[in-house]
């Protein structure tokens, strides 16, 4: 399987295999420029970027005779894509944006006339929504997961007014705030998105990408953390095989039961 391009009215992204001859890439780009130009659309060189993911030096790509800027990362549909091919940069960006959202509501967190229940609801809707945007496709390692959880814990302690020298365990903090470990939330979101994707037609590029196996040899050392490896660990822990989840995902109600069963709610939530 080959990814050639993704299209939408206002944006376009090419994902090209480095194993293809560079002439194929430039030909595809030129053809796209010609076709879009025939209906009054022009590729703007100043707004177009070129990102190389773990590849050697390649020729510069030009549009209208002007070379495209080569960048190490760029924001695409709200998510940060960088040259490493991972999601570490995106996680870091999400934390920064969520921290900004949290500071914007600082007057509310300090207001003693507002109930804790209301503050937590605002935290979930205004801060966590910014923090976990796109988390369904994150390939999380322990470092990134710890960064996200540490931020959430800090926010909850601020909301619940738990300051030094008072110390409580994280489990008690989550129980007071009606929260659960961030790993559980991300996992359930990932599985809900997975079910939605598995119900797409078999020729859907999104569904095909779940089992896409890039060719070639990886570099030496420990295998990198990937989305698929995250999922396989979760499948193993839940006792499900790929065939099982593909079948169960076709029934929305059955799949929702599976997702909820990953981490049953314990205790009363705010």
Secondary structure, DSSP 8 states (H G I E B T S, - for coil): -----EE-SS-EE----TTS-HHHHHHHHHHHHHHHHHTT----GGG-EEE--S-------EETTEE-EEESEEEETTEEEETTSSSHHHHHHHHHHHHHHHHHTHHHHH-TTS-HHHHHHHIIIIIIHHHTTTGGG----HHHHHHHHHHHHHHHHHHTT--TT----HHHHHHHHT---HHHHHHHHHHHHHHHHHTS-TT-HHHHHTT----S---SSS----HHHHHHHHHHHHT--HHHHHHHTTSHHHHHHHHHHHS---S---
